């Protein structure tokens, strides 16, 4: 899809719409955990903070603030919204 990137590629303050969640064959647990936290296609997400050395990413989905590791954020494909 044109304009698609990963959540890990967004900068602080950027918002996007979740397009899809991708995972490798061994990452079914990661996929389930992300979906349980609200990472589902169509949801708006905003990068609130980036941790030192890119170790963590704090994102807002609705009224929830969630911390992700880089590998988790790379599994979330988004389309920039603002």
N, C-alpha and C positions, 0 to 999 in steps of 0.2 A: 504494500500500500504506500502511495506517495505521502511523504511527510511523516511517516511513522518512525519513531525512535524508541529508545528505552527510557524508563523512569530514571535510571542511573545517569543518563546523559543530560538531564535537565539541570538548570542552575537554580540557585536559591531564588525564590519568589516566582518562579515560572509555574504555570498551571497547564494541565493537559486533561484529555479524556482518555480513559483506559480503552484500548482497542482489543487487546487479547493478552492472555497469559500463556507463556510458552515454557516448557520444561523438557529436560532430557528424559530418556526412558527410566532413569534411576531417580528422578525427582518428583515422583507422584505425591510424596508427602509434602514437598514444598508447594506444589500446585494447590493441594487441599488447604494448607495453612494460609496461603495468600487469599484464597476465596473466602475462607472463614473470617478473615479480617476485613473483608469488604472490597477486595480488589477484584471487581467483576466488570466486564465490558460495559461501557456507557457511563461509568461513574467518573466524576470529576476528582482530580487529585492535584495537590499543590505541594511543591517542595518548600518546606519551612526552614530547614537548617541542614547544613552538611557538616559532618564531624571532621576532626583533624585527620589529615592524610587520606581522606576519602573512606574511612573505615565504616561510617554509618551515614544514613540519610534519614532525616525526619520528614515525614510527609503527612499532610492532612487529607483525610477522606471524610467528608461531612463534618461532624464535630469531633472526630477521633484523630488523635495524633499518634502515628505509628513509626517506630524506628525499624529500618531495614538494613541488612548487610548489602554490599555491592552485588553479590551473586543473586540475591533475591530481587533487587531493583532491576537488574538486567533481564529478569524473566518477565517483567511487566512492560509490554509494548504499548506505547501511548502516541497520541496525536496532539501536538501543541494546540492549546486553546487560547492563550493570551500571551 
